[in-house]
Amino acid sequence: MLKRFTESAQALLESVPVGSRPKQGEILAALRQGVLEAFRTREEHLARLVECDLEARGSGNRMSTLKWQVSVRKALLGLGVRVVESPDEREHFVVVEGEGEEFEVVRPAYIDQATGKVILSGQLRRVLRRHTQPDDGTGTQDAAMKEDQP
């Protein structure tokens, strides 16, 4: 992509008479500004898609929500956004509530693969470790006991 851009820019500059050509510093400033604007536009666009994905996670009936979410996820992946839904990648999350030593995902994290920047941090909830709940007096333990869901 950069090669095609460079070739096009070079051809455009060569078509301008020598006395009217912009100076190298002016060209660099214009290119730098264009790149910064492109990244800002991309960030805004990705942020809107992230909002759509979050909305799809919590609205509508089950089938329409699922279709909407799949569609948005495909768009995000196509644009180079990685959706992190594993609490194992804790560096992309903030802990928002709960007690315990394990974590569950409340909201996924969204990472721009082109820049490595976090678009939106995910949220984790602390939960009690499995098999560490005291028994309930009946001699049994719930192996998957977690705190009450919100």
C-alpha positions in Angstrom: 0.0 0.0 0.0 2.8 2.4 0.9 4.6 1.5 -2.3 1.6 2.5 -4.4 1.1 5.7 -2.5 4.8 6.6 -2.9 4.7 5.9 -6.6 1.5 8.0 -7.0 2.9 10.9 -4.9 6.2 10.8 -7.0 4.2 10.9 -10.3 2.1 13.8 -9.0 5.2 15.8 -7.9 6.9 15.2 -11.2 3.8 16.6 -13.0 4.2 20.0 -11.2 6.6 22.5 -12.8 10.0 22.7 -10.9 9.4 26.3 -9.8 6.0 25.5 -8.3 6.9 22.4 -6.4 6.5 22.5 -2.7 9.6 22.2 -0.5 10.4 18.9 1.1 9.5 20.2 4.6 6.1 21.2 3.4 5.5 17.8 1.8 6.6 16.1 5.0 4.3 18.3 7.1 1.4 17.6 4.9 2.0 13.9 4.9 2.4 13.8 8.7 -0.9 15.7 9.1 -2.6 13.3 6.7 -1.4 10.3 8.5 -2.4 11.7 11.9 -5.9 12.5 10.6 -6.2 9.0 9.1 -5.4 7.4 12.5 -7.8 9.7 14.3 -10.5 8.8 11.8 -9.7 5.1 12.2 -9.8 5.3 16.0 -13.2 7.1 15.9 -14.6 4.5 13.5 -13.3 1.6 15.6 -14.7 3.1 18.7 -18.2 3.3 17.1 -18.0 -0.3 16.0 -17.0 -1.3 19.6 -20.1 0.6 20.9 -22.3 -1.3 18.4 -20.8 -4.6 19.5 -21.4 -3.8 23.2 -25.0 -2.8 22.3 -25.5 -6.0 20.4 -24.4 -8.0 23.5 -27.2 -6.7 25.6 -30.3 -6.0 23.5 -33.1 -7.5 21.5 -34.3 -11.1 21.4 -31.7 -13.9 21.4 -31.6 -14.7 17.6 -31.6 -11.1 16.3 -29.0 -10.2 18.9 -26.8 -13.1 17.9 -27.0 -12.2 14.2 -26.2 -8.6 14.9 -23.3 -9.5 17.1 -21.9 -11.9 14.5 -22.2 -9.2 11.9 -20.4 -6.6 14.0 -17.7 -9.0 15.1 -17.0 -9.9 11.4 -16.7 -6.2 10.7 -14.4 -5.6 13.6 -12.1 -8.5 12.6 -12.1 -7.3 9.0 -10.9 -3.9 10.3 -8.1 -5.5 12.3 -9.7 -5.3 15.8 -9.0 -8.1 18.2 -11.7 -8.8 20.7 -10.2 -10.3 23.9 -12.6 -12.4 25.9 -10.2 -14.4 27.9 -9.3 -13.2 31.5 -5.9 -14.8 30.9 -4.8 -11.6 29.1 -5.2 -9.4 32.2 -3.1 -6.5 30.8 -6.1 -5.6 28.7 -8.6 -5.5 31.5 -9.5 -3.6 34.7 -11.0 -5.3 37.7 -14.4 -3.7 38.5 -15.9 -5.8 41.3 -16.1 -9.0 43.2 -14.0 -11.0 45.6 -11.9 -14.1 45.1 -8.8 -15.2 43.3 -10.2 -16.0 39.8 -11.7 -13.7 37.2 -14.6 -13.8 34.7 -15.1 -11.3 31.8 -17.8 -8.7 32.3 -16.9 -6.8 29.1 -14.4 -7.9 26.5 -11.3 -5.7 25.6 -10.9 -4.3 22.1 -7.4 -4.0 20.6 -6.4 -2.3 17.4 -4.0 -4.8 15.8 -2.5 -2.2 13.4 -1.3 0.0 16.3 -1.4 -2.4 19.3 -3.5 0.3 21.1 -6.3 -0.6 23.4 -9.5 0.8 21.9 -11.5 -0.1 25.0 -10.3 -1.8 28.1 -12.2 -4.9 29.2 -13.7 -5.4 32.6 -13.2 -8.4 34.9 -15.1 -9.5 38.0 -13.3 -11.4 40.7 -15.0 -14.7 41.6 -14.3 -17.3 44.2 -11.9 -20.1 43.3 -13.6 -23.4 42.4 -13.5 -26.0 45.2 -12.6 -23.5 47.9 -16.2 -22.8 49.1 -16.8 -24.0 52.6 -19.4 -26.7 52.6 -23.0 -25.6 53.2 -23.6 -27.9 56.2 -24.9 -30.8 54.1 -21.5 -32.2 53.4 -21.5 -31.1 49.8 -19.7 -28.3 48.0 -20.7 -26.6 44.8 -17.6 -26.9 42.5 -18.6 -24.0 40.3 -20.0 -21.6 43.0 -19.5 -18.0 42.0 -20.7 -14.7 43.4 -24.2 -13.6 42.5 -24.4 -12.2 39.0 -25.4 -8.5 38.8 
